[in-house]
Amino acid sequence: MSEATESGFSEARQRLLKARVTLIMALDSLLSVTFLVLATYIWYYAPGVSGKNGHDLFWFSILLGAYGLWRAIRSVIRYRQKRMEEGE
């Protein structure tokens, strides 16, 4: 009886961990997309700002977009490494 309870607890814990990993992946992806959308928004409206400030906003949008892409790539690599470690 104790073994059945422990195996049920173990299975429930594994399902909870998988759900948590899925939630973390979704939030990580959402954060990367947020950076990319914000960079696009700033890039689109930067030419409307006159002078040096518009030029600075343009470069800031490029850096922000690069950071969003870097986060996305890093997240994919981390997820693939975790799957390989689990042996899937």
Backbone torsions as a table, in degrees:
resi	resn	phi	psi	omega
1	MET	NA	-39.6	-179.1
2	SER	-66.4	-37.4	179.5
3	GLU	-65.6	-38.6	178.9
4	ALA	-65.4	-39.9	178.7
5	THR	-66.6	-42.3	179.6
6	GLU	-66.2	-39.6	179.2
7	SER	-68.3	-37.2	176.1
8	GLY	-64.4	-40.4	177.9
9	PHE	-65.8	-40.1	179.5
10	SER	-64.7	-42.9	178.3
11	GLU	-64.4	-41.2	178.9
12	ALA	-64.9	-38.5	178.8
13	ARG	-66.2	-40.7	178.1
14	GLN	-64.3	-40.4	177.5
15	ARG	-64.2	-39.5	179.1
16	LEU	-65.6	-41.3	178.0
17	LEU	-65.1	-39.9	177.8
18	LYS	-65.1	-39.8	178.1
19	ALA	-65.3	-37.9	179.2
20	ARG	-66.3	-42.4	178.5
21	VAL	-63.1	-40.8	178.4
22	THR	-63.1	-41.6	178.3
23	LEU	-64.6	-43.1	179.0
24	ILE	-63.4	-41.1	178.1
25	MET	-63.5	-40.8	-179.8
26	ALA	-65.6	-43.2	179.1
27	LEU	-66.2	-38.3	178.2
28	ASP	-64.3	-42.8	177.6
29	SER	-65.0	-41.7	179.3
30	LEU	-63.0	-38.3	177.8
31	LEU	-66.3	-41.0	177.4
32	SER	-62.8	-43.9	179.2
33	VAL	-64.9	-36.7	178.3
34	THR	-60.8	-44.2	178.0
35	PHE	-62.4	-40.9	-179.4
36	LEU	-67.4	-40.8	179.1
37	VAL	-67.4	-41.9	178.3
38	LEU	-63.4	-40.7	178.0
39	ALA	-63.7	-41.4	178.2
40	THR	-64.2	-41.7	178.9
41	TYR	-61.8	-47.0	179.5
42	ILE	-65.4	-41.6	179.3
43	TRP	-61.4	-39.1	-177.9
44	TYR	-67.5	-38.7	-176.6
45	TYR	-95.9	-4.8	-179.7
46	ALA	-63.4	-39.6	179.7
47	PRO	-63.7	-22.0	179.0
48	GLY	-73.4	-18.4	178.9
49	VAL	-87.9	130.3	-174.3
50	SER	-83.0	152.4	171.0
51	GLY	76.0	-151.3	-175.9
52	LYS	-66.6	-30.1	-179.3
53	ASN	-63.5	-39.1	177.3
54	GLY	-64.9	-39.8	177.6
55	HIS	-64.2	-42.8	178.6
56	ASP	-65.0	-39.4	177.7
57	LEU	-64.3	-38.3	178.0
58	PHE	-59.8	-48.1	179.9
59	TRP	-67.9	-34.7	176.8
60	PHE	-63.7	-39.8	179.4
61	SER	-65.3	-36.4	177.1
62	ILE	-64.4	-44.3	178.8
63	LEU	-65.2	-39.9	179.5
64	LEU	-65.8	-41.0	177.0
65	GLY	-65.6	-39.5	177.9
66	ALA	-63.6	-38.4	178.1
67	TYR	-66.0	-40.6	177.2
68	GLY	-61.5	-43.0	177.0
69	LEU	-64.8	-41.7	179.5
70	TRP	-61.9	-42.3	177.8
71	ARG	-61.8	-42.5	-178.7
72	ALA	-64.3	-46.2	-179.9
73	ILE	-64.1	-43.1	179.6
74	ARG	-62.5	-38.5	179.4
75	SER	-65.9	-41.7	179.1
76	VAL	-63.9	-44.5	179.5
77	ILE	-62.6	-43.5	-180.0
78	ARG	-63.3	-41.7	179.2
79	TYR	-64.8	-42.3	178.9
80	ARG	-65.0	-38.7	178.2
81	GLN	-65.0	-39.8	179.8
82	LYS	-65.2	-39.7	178.0
83	ARG	-65.7	-38.7	179.5
84	MET	-67.2	-37.1	178.5
85	GLU	-66.7	-34.0	179.1
86	GLU	-76.9	-16.1	176.6
87	GLY	84.8	26.6	179.6
88	GLU	-83.9	NA	NA
